[in-house]
């Protein structure tokens, strides 16, 4: 029976994701890592400062481009609750539709894209009103906005109504400019990254989905690295 099961063709979604029974493993893993990191922020002195992203710190420790997406403001429980709720709204659907590895790549590269957005729009010249080069940024918002950008493209590709996603993005875009201490630059960077990678995944020819997925993932990663290096060189 096991041999027969291996020989049977895998059931796929409309965009090539493998249909699996059970829970969304990747989404739950991301949420688990964020919760564990949040607890560490509360109980381990200096944990937030050690892994938060800032353009200055990212130049010395590139891992912060990713690590900051698993941290949240220790003084605001709402911050992590909102991001994890938003992730749970769209994550399982994208994980099932795209498959685990493309979904994981989408999330991680959107997180990096959010940090790159902060970097590109920060000024290395420190003034009394602009210290963005050294200001720490935390939160999964950039990665989550990447997922929302991708699901917008996926829904359009499948011919489904995407107006609710557009309304959500519009509201959050306004909030990012109105409320203080919100890194709208990370939202923008994550959104652009998610739209680009989501479009590559969604519109890849059926016979070349794996090839396009790998090339698009590598290509977006290279573009993000080049943009960061160019910014640092100019700074």
RAWO-V17774 format. One line per field, one symbol per residue. phi: phi as a letter, one per 40 degrees, with the letter a starting at -180 (. if undefined). A space follows every 50 residues. Layout:
phi: ???
//
This chain:
phi: .ccccccccccbccbgcccbchccccccccccccccccccccbbcgcccc bcbadcccccbddcdbdccbbacccbccdccccccccccbddccccccgc cccccdccccccccccccccccbcccbcbbbccbccbbhcdccccccccc ccccccccgbcbcccccdccccccdcccccgbccccdccccccccccccc ccbcddcbccccccccccccccccccdcccccccc
//
